[in-house]
Amino acid sequence: MNQDPSTPYHWLPILSLQPGMVTARPVVGFSGNLETMFVAVGATITAGVLEQMITKGVECVAVVEKEIDSAAPPDAKVTDYQSRLSEIFGPTPNAACQPLLDALLAATEVLC
């Protein structure tokens, strides 16, 4: 199923996804340099697909806006996002990673 490109969507961290959500952009998973997973636009996320995404190192997925659980308070989303960045970059990012971390933290309001 192809999703209309104008369909509103939102990027969610992998751990915020729920079965039943619908992808708004293609999802690609890798094992090393080899592409080992592809989920098409408009696919419904199942528990099995979600497990594979986690295994393949997928960090974020674009889901159709109507599928987002808006019940979660914005502060919780921000805290979850910042915690995930801390897990990824560690307590003391090296000089090469610091600009990326700074940019992601600066974009927190847009991304959450």
Backbone as a chain_set.jsonl record, in Angstrom:
{"seq": "MNQDPSTPYHWLPILSLQPGMVTARPVVGFSGNLETMFVAVGATITAGVLEQMITKGVECVAVVEKEIDSAAPPDAKVTDYQSRLSEIFGPTPNAACQPLLDALLAATEVLC", "coords": {"N": [[0.836, -1.17, 0.0], [0.715, 2.137, -0.942], [1.471, 5.146, 0.616], [0.019, 8.357, 0.668], [2.119, 11.016, -0.2], [1.669, 13.445, 1.062], [0.542, 12.84, 3.448], [0.254, 13.393, 6.885], [2.939, 12.787, 9.127], [5.016, 11.427, 11.753], [8.137, 11.158, 13.385], [9.124, 8.485, 15.392], [10.854, 7.135, 18.209], [12.166, 3.818, 18.225], [11.411, 2.311, 20.49], [9.041, 3.461, 21.212], [7.141, 2.656, 19.458], [4.129, 0.915, 18.566], [2.412, -2.173, 18.001], [0.293, -2.237, 15.158], [0.517, 0.379, 14.341], [1.115, 2.445, 11.441], [3.47, 2.573, 8.837], [5.005, 5.508, 7.538], [7.09, 6.159, 5.997], [9.643, 4.392, 4.172], [11.239, 1.651, 5.862], [14.402, 0.54, 6.655], [16.494, -2.1, 7.511], [19.651, -3.249, 8.729], [22.301, -5.661, 8.672], [25.355, -5.524, 9.624], [26.928, -4.326, 6.769], [25.017, -5.149, 5.064], [21.827, -4.972, 3.667], [19.1, -6.181, 5.297], [16.467, -6.078, 5.868], [13.36, -4.739, 4.887], [10.731, -2.556, 5.111], [7.81, -1.548, 3.713], [6.284, 1.609, 2.763], [3.234, 2.403, 4.307], [2.817, -0.018, 5.504], [1.52, -2.096, 8.088], [2.636, -2.188, 11.351], [3.673, -5.014, 13.035], [3.994, -7.11, 15.995], [6.058, -8.914, 15.511], [7.442, -7.723, 13.354], [8.26, -5.403, 14.608], [10.007, -6.464, 16.519], [11.991, -7.449, 14.792], [12.896, -5.02, 13.721], [14.117, -3.869, 15.945], [16.147, -5.749, 16.388], [17.608, -5.373, 14.047], [18.698, -2.907, 14.427], [17.271, -0.545, 13.948], [16.531, 2.77, 14.655], [14.624, 4.912, 14.643], [11.287, 5.441, 13.401], [9.114, 6.558, 10.876], [5.792, 7.221, 11.361], [2.325, 7.161, 10.455], [0.559, 10.056, 11.188], [-1.996, 9.97, 12.49], [-1.755, 7.667, 13.87], [-0.263, 8.053, 16.102], [0.164, 7.963, 19.582], [-1.271, 10.278, 21.327], [-1.726, 10.583, 23.952], [0.4, 10.44, 25.663], [2.187, 12.544, 27.774], [3.802, 15.579, 26.685], [6.204, 16.223, 28.057], [7.083, 13.723, 28.95], [7.71, 12.489, 26.549], [9.84, 14.062, 25.698], [11.676, 13.576, 27.749], [12.058, 10.794, 27.389], [13.205, 10.841, 24.834], [15.575, 12.322, 25.284], [16.799, 10.608, 27.104], [17.26, 8.399, 25.484], [19.084, 9.478, 23.66], [21.188, 9.868, 25.401], [21.815, 7.213, 25.986], [22.731, 6.391, 23.483], [24.894, 8.162, 22.855], [26.406, 8.116, 25.145], [27.86, 8.991, 28.4], [29.887, 10.892, 28.085], [30.337, 12.26, 25.235], [32.548, 11.939, 22.397], [34.693, 14.363, 20.742], [34.101, 14.369, 18.012], [31.485, 13.464, 17.887], [30.029, 15.225, 19.437], [28.983, 17.663, 18.142], [26.821, 16.589, 16.643], [25.209, 15.493, 18.673], [24.597, 17.877, 20.051], [23.086, 19.205, 18.07], [20.91, 17.455, 17.8], [19.823, 17.629, 20.37], [19.144, 20.331, 20.367], [17.08, 20.273, 18.549], [15.046, 19.056, 19.87], [12.362, 19.875, 20.552], [11.145, 19.98, 18.034], [11.436, 17.349, 17.13], [10.119, 15.844, 19.026]], "CA": [[0.0, 0.0, 0.0], [1.489, 3.372, -0.982], [0.926, 6.229, 1.407], [0.058, 9.66, 0.027], [3.272, 11.745, 0.326], [1.244, 14.584, 1.879], [-0.003, 12.329, 4.701], [1.053, 13.825, 8.036], [3.628, 11.712, 9.83], [5.869, 11.839, 12.867], [9.188, 10.191, 13.675], [9.096, 7.973, 16.756], [11.92, 6.188, 18.537], [11.726, 2.428, 18.075], [10.787, 1.811, 21.712], [7.722, 4.077, 21.361], [6.223, 2.075, 18.476], [3.169, -0.075, 19.022], [1.805, -2.928, 16.905], [-0.891, -1.607, 14.593], [0.874, 1.646, 13.716], [1.351, 2.327, 9.996], [4.675, 3.283, 8.417], [4.795, 6.619, 6.614], [8.294, 6.174, 5.171], [10.24, 3.054, 4.171], [12.126, 1.305, 6.976], [15.445, -0.368, 6.189], [17.34, -2.635, 8.571], [20.922, -3.772, 8.237], [23.169, -6.541, 9.444], [26.634, -5.078, 9.068], [26.672, -3.475, 5.611], [24.041, -5.828, 4.224], [20.426, -4.67, 3.934], [18.448, -7.455, 5.602], [15.056, -5.858, 6.191], [12.72, -3.596, 4.242], [9.301, -2.44, 5.389], [7.31, -0.551, 2.768], [5.374, 2.671, 3.198], [1.851, 1.948, 4.436], [2.748, -1.33, 6.159], [1.12, -2.105, 9.488], [3.688, -2.752, 12.194], [3.253, -6.112, 13.91], [4.965, -7.384, 17.059], [7.198, -9.583, 14.886], [8.193, -6.736, 12.58], [8.883, -4.524, 15.598], [11.147, -7.213, 17.066], [13.037, -7.458, 13.763], [13.453, -3.665, 13.632], [15.018, -3.712, 17.087], [17.301, -6.609, 16.119], [18.378, -4.811, 12.929], [19.28, -1.628, 14.813], [16.487, 0.612, 13.533], [16.404, 3.696, 15.788], [13.394, 5.704, 14.54], [10.416, 5.084, 12.289], [8.061, 7.533, 10.585], [4.474, 6.598, 11.372], [1.224, 8.033, 10.07], [0.233, 10.94, 12.315], [-3.178, 9.532, 13.24], [-1.407, 6.481, 14.639], [0.544, 8.422, 17.256], [-0.531, 8.019, 20.856], [-1.098, 11.629, 21.832], [-2.009, 10.587, 25.376], [1.647, 10.602, 26.413], [2.477, 13.96, 27.958], [4.987, 16.019, 25.948], [7.401, 16.144, 28.889], [7.538, 12.329, 28.965], [8.328, 12.233, 25.252], [11.136, 14.755, 25.703], [12.542, 12.831, 28.662], [12.4, 9.537, 26.714], [14.098, 11.178, 23.732], [16.862, 12.694, 25.84], [17.385, 9.393, 27.692], [17.756, 7.565, 24.378], [20.31, 10.103, 23.173], [22.223, 9.581, 26.392], [22.212, 5.813, 25.782], [23.454, 6.295, 22.212], [26.142, 8.918, 22.864], [27.151, 7.869, 26.374], [27.931, 10.13, 29.316], [30.856, 11.885, 27.608], [30.573, 12.058, 23.801], [33.837, 12.44, 21.907], [34.623, 15.644, 20.024], [33.489, 14.17, 16.693], [30.046, 13.225, 18.056], [29.388, 16.297, 20.202], [28.127, 18.544, 17.327], [25.591, 15.899, 16.302], [24.398, 15.454, 19.889], [24.108, 19.236, 20.287], [22.036, 19.483, 17.086], [19.732, 16.652, 18.156], [19.229, 18.221, 21.58], [18.54, 21.606, 19.972], [15.876, 19.975, 17.776], [14.159, 18.235, 20.702], [10.961, 20.289, 20.434], [10.661, 19.618, 16.703], [11.421, 15.893, 16.987], [9.195, 15.239, 19.998]], "C": [[0.883, 1.237, 0.0], [0.753, 4.456, -0.223], [1.035, 7.508, 0.599], [1.216, 10.459, 0.625], [2.892, 12.93, 1.207], [0.638, 14.148, 3.208], [0.865, 12.794, 5.864], [1.695, 12.621, 8.734], [4.524, 12.302, 10.902], [6.899, 10.753, 13.09], [9.095, 9.784, 15.141], [10.304, 7.08, 16.997], [11.348, 4.779, 18.557], [10.979, 1.913, 19.303], [9.428, 2.441, 21.989], [6.695, 3.507, 20.387], [5.324, 1.035, 19.127], [2.671, -0.871, 17.815], [0.507, -2.247, 16.465], [-0.612, -0.246, 13.98], [1.221, 1.39, 12.256], [2.564, 3.166, 9.614], [4.334, 4.37, 7.401], [5.976, 6.784, 5.667], [8.88, 4.766, 5.185], [11.162, 2.873, 5.383], [13.115, 0.272, 6.448], [16.287, -0.79, 7.386], [18.569, -3.289, 7.977], [21.512, -4.772, 9.219], [24.558, -6.297, 8.886], [26.346, -4.105, 7.945], [25.606, -4.041, 4.687], [22.618, -5.464, 4.634], [19.686, -5.987, 4.121], [16.971, -7.308, 5.952], [14.563, -4.641, 5.439], [11.235, -3.652, 4.556], [8.796, -1.277, 4.54], [6.439, 0.5, 3.446], [3.959, 2.092, 3.247], [1.705, 0.589, 5.091], [2.32, -1.156, 7.615], [2.2, -2.813, 10.291], [3.083, -3.825, 13.097], [4.302, -6.295, 14.995], [6.218, -8.024, 16.471], [8.067, -8.624, 14.101], [8.917, -5.786, 13.532], [10.115, -5.188, 16.211], [12.309, -7.241, 16.069], [13.696, -6.088, 13.635], [14.461, -3.433, 14.754], [16.291, -4.504, 16.845], [18.207, -6.016, 15.045], [18.92, -3.42, 13.216], [18.537, -0.399, 14.331], [16.258, 1.49, 14.764], [15.071, 4.429, 15.803], [12.603, 5.264, 13.316], [9.383, 6.201, 12.122], [6.737, 6.794, 10.527], [3.429, 7.639, 11.007], [0.739, 8.772, 11.313], [-0.95, 10.443, 13.132], [-2.885, 8.322, 14.123], [-0.643, 6.805, 15.922], [-0.328, 8.507, 18.497], [-0.285, 9.39, 21.462], [-1.379, 11.709, 23.324], [-0.75, 10.781, 26.207], [1.944, 12.086, 26.554], [3.761, 14.359, 27.238], [6.266, 15.916, 26.776], [7.959, 14.727, 28.927], [8.23, 11.986, 27.651], [9.717, 12.856, 25.193], [12.124, 13.993, 26.573], [12.986, 11.519, 28.026], [13.412, 9.781, 25.596], [15.501, 11.492, 24.254], [17.561, 11.496, 26.488], [17.971, 8.512, 26.603], [19.031, 8.165, 23.801], [21.466, 9.833, 24.125], [22.731, 8.145, 26.261], [23.091, 5.683, 24.536], [24.835, 6.943, 22.313], [26.997, 8.689, 24.103], [27.272, 9.123, 27.214], [28.87, 11.242, 28.85], [31.145, 11.64, 26.127], [31.935, 12.606, 23.383], [33.62, 13.69, 21.055], [33.945, 15.504, 18.66], [31.971, 14.028, 16.793], [29.315, 14.394, 18.714], [28.537, 17.234, 19.347], [26.799, 17.883, 16.939], [24.662, 15.837, 17.507], [23.805, 16.828, 20.169], [22.957, 19.583, 19.336], [20.762, 18.71, 17.408], [19.044, 17.201, 19.401], [18.548, 19.545, 21.262], [17.226, 21.396, 19.226], [14.852, 19.174, 18.574], [12.694, 18.598, 20.509], [10.371, 19.888, 19.094], [10.483, 18.111, 16.591], [10.452, 15.207, 17.94], [7.844, 15.85, 19.841]], "O": [[1.735, 1.369, 0.879], [-0.448, 4.653, -0.405], [2.035, 7.725, -0.086], [1.297, 10.577, 1.847], [3.703, 13.378, 2.018], [0.257, 14.994, 4.016], [2.082, 12.61, 5.838], [1.065, 11.577, 8.904], [4.758, 13.509, 10.952], [6.588, 9.565, 12.998], [8.998, 10.636, 16.025], [10.733, 6.353, 16.101], [10.175, 4.581, 18.874], [10.016, 1.158, 19.169], [8.726, 2.008, 22.903], [5.511, 3.833, 20.474], [5.699, 0.373, 20.095], [2.523, -0.316, 16.727], [-0.265, -1.751, 17.285], [-1.411, 0.244, 13.181], [1.575, 0.274, 11.875], [2.679, 4.325, 10.013], [3.49, 4.18, 6.525], [5.872, 7.472, 4.651], [8.633, 4.015, 6.129], [11.78, 3.826, 5.858], [12.722, -0.741, 5.869], [16.737, 0.045, 8.171], [18.534, -3.817, 6.866], [21.254, -4.729, 10.422], [24.904, -6.793, 7.814], [25.596, -3.148, 8.138], [25.327, -3.466, 3.635], [22.24, -5.622, 5.794], [19.647, -6.816, 3.212], [16.305, -8.286, 6.29], [15.258, -3.628, 5.357], [10.568, -4.656, 4.305], [9.3, -0.159, 4.642], [5.932, 0.3, 4.549], [3.542, 1.378, 2.335], [0.589, 0.086, 5.224], [2.707, -0.196, 8.282], [2.624, -3.915, 9.94], [2.118, -3.581, 13.821], [5.38, -5.705, 14.925], [7.328, -7.705, 16.896], [9.294, -8.698, 14.17], [10.063, -5.41, 13.284], [11.145, -4.541, 16.398], [13.468, -7.077, 16.452], [14.911, -5.996, 13.46], [15.53, -2.867, 14.53], [17.391, -3.999, 17.069], [19.429, -6.14, 15.121], [19.539, -2.809, 12.344], [19.109, 0.691, 14.305], [15.833, 0.991, 15.806], [14.448, 4.557, 16.857], [13.164, 4.784, 12.331], [8.849, 6.719, 13.102], [6.572, 5.858, 9.745], [3.619, 8.836, 11.22], [0.535, 8.166, 12.364], [-0.905, 10.493, 14.361], [-3.667, 7.99, 15.014], [-0.405, 5.916, 16.74], [-1.427, 9.06, 18.459], [0.772, 9.642, 22.04], [-1.283, 12.787, 23.911], [-0.83, 11.241, 27.346], [1.952, 12.812, 25.56], [4.708, 13.573, 27.18], [7.313, 15.556, 26.239], [9.176, 14.543, 28.935], [9.231, 11.269, 27.646], [10.658, 12.241, 24.693], [13.274, 13.787, 26.183], [14.161, 11.161, 28.108], [14.363, 9.017, 25.434], [16.493, 10.987, 23.729], [18.785, 11.386, 26.425], [19.05, 7.943, 26.77], [19.966, 7.43, 23.484], [22.594, 9.597, 23.691], [23.926, 7.888, 26.406], [24.079, 4.949, 24.541], [25.832, 6.348, 21.906], [28.181, 9.029, 24.114], [26.842, 10.198, 26.798], [28.666, 12.408, 29.189], [32.075, 10.909, 25.787], [32.416, 13.597, 23.931], [32.489, 14.022, 20.698], [33.283, 16.437, 18.205], [31.251, 14.431, 15.879], [28.101, 14.529, 18.557], [27.44, 17.587, 19.779], [25.765, 18.549, 16.911], [23.466, 16.098, 17.385], [22.622, 16.931, 20.494], [21.968, 20.185, 19.752], [19.661, 19.25, 17.302], [17.815, 17.233, 19.471], [17.494, 19.852, 21.819], [16.348, 22.258, 19.271], [13.887, 18.666, 18.003], [11.863, 17.71, 20.32], [9.206, 19.493, 19.028], [9.496, 17.641, 16.024], [10.012, 14.088, 17.671], [6.914, 15.485, 20.561]]}, "num_chains": 1, "name": "protein.A"}
